[in-house]
Amino acid sequence: MSADTVRSYRQTLTRLCRHLGEKAPLRDVTSHRVAEVFAAAWGTAAGATWNRHRAALRSFATWAAERGWAAADLAASLDRRPEPRARNRPIDRSRLESLWKRPDVPLRERTLWLLLYESAAPAEWALSLNVEDLDLPGMRGEVKARGHWLRWQSGTAALLPLLVEGRRRGPLFLADRRPGPGRMPAAADLCPHTGRGRLSYERAEYLFKRATADLDPEGGGCTLHRLRHSRLAHLGEDGWSAPMLMSLSGHGSVRTLHGFVRVPRPADTVA
């Protein structure tokens, strides 16, 4: 299991434990009770966020059932939610340019958003970066769990040194404050210089949605995923080929690009 997957599962299961009680026997937990927790925690979240937590729970439930620890399918009461296509449309380039220049956007968020857009990387990959993973002169950072280098451009390159501020180790993107008692993150997710933990996906997405509410027809804001989608769509419009897009984004096959850009099929190609 990759470090990104572990981190995603931790977010889901930590929230469940907090509401159900960490000492509650897993065998006594019902799908109805789990559904109540999901409704309270992610009831108003975007379909993609709900589905991500649901998938993590289903995977965990299957693993637990194989060992006889769970009496039933814990996700039985959770239906997959639709992810409206309108919310997956690329964000207009001019609107993104305006977003980068907004004076009310803090350095951390500006750097993360530009990095996600310029690298066309999944948010989980960018948030997993440590300071020691960066090659600032080469304008790239290594996602060790994936064996992939994120590559950025001048916008991110100008901001990263300001964000790092002399830190030599630890998470690149830090939480707003130090963790409270009983909520100490794993050592790999703790900055040795500031004592602050790694910025979570949930917090990062919440801040981006709040800042982009005016860009979403439904008023709920844009997901971080749309920065990746927008970048690949824009590059596709600029004539980038599928192999070029895959090299940048880390996609493993041409088929996986179909959710982002229109990849021509042989029938579409003029001989």
Secondary structure, 3 states (H helix, E strand, C coil): CCHHHHHHHHHHHHHHHHHHCCCCCHHHCCHHHHHHHHHHHHCCCCHHHHHHHHHHHHHHHHHHHHCCCCCCCCCCCCCCCCCCHHHHCCCCHHHHHHHHCCCCCCHHHHHHHHHHHHHCCCHHHHHCCEHHHEECCCCEEEECCCCEEEECCHHHHHHHHHHHCCCCCCECCECCCCCCCCCCCCHHHECCCCCCEECCHHHHHHHHHHHCHHHCCCCCCCCCHHHHHHHHHHHHHCCCCHHHHHHHHCCCCHHHHHHCCCCCCHHHCCC
